[in-house]
Amino acid sequence: MFPIQYAYLALGLMYLIIWGALFTYRRDLRKEMLVSSLLAGLLALLLESLFLEDYWTPQLFNGWSVGIEDFLYGFTIGGVASVLYEAFFKTRFIRKKSHAYHWRFLLVLYAISFTALFIGREVLGFNTMYAALGSLGAAFLSIVFFRPDLVREAIWSAILFTALTVLVYIPVLIIFPHFISSFWHLSNISGLLLGGIPLEEFVWAFMFGLVVGPFYEAWAGLELRKVRRSKT
């Protein structure tokens, strides 16, 4: 049995394998992956301390409370979730709706998301995970209001990323069978486990995909179309 302090790192490395495959397979999506990865990685570092208080307390291989595992996890899931729809349905960007990035939209999106997180956690007293889910829900509604044409991509991204999350957790739980019981504060959440995985992780994966999937397209003003390659 491997030391439990390497379990979180193993989770990030599993996603990194998938990230690398997508980055290699779809060169046209590399910019989207890198932008989404960096944003998600930085957010993971910024917000992880909140989750440590009441949702989970993962052990890191270097003994820190917040470390490289947090950035690796955020970096990889951000990039993967952002392009799953394009990779699975073989779609490509064909034109921009506008020639400028929507920075005002980005600022509004972050303002709404962080406000929802603050209200849920500090005002209503919700567990950090539940407050984060509410924040993601607010972000999704903001994206849909701004770009209603991206609803299909959002829903499929959510479904695909949730399914992928299950596949990633399976080998990690086989190698580290006490991963969940050692890190999660199950008494602070529903305590419901599906295949040994907390229910909240499935909901988190769905909501994360729902937001990250269409995020880059909404911010960059892009449209997607399924492109058929001509026979040669």
Order of alpha helices (4+ residues) and beta strands (2+ residues): alpha-alpha-alpha-beta-alpha-alpha-alpha-alpha-beta-beta-alpha-beta
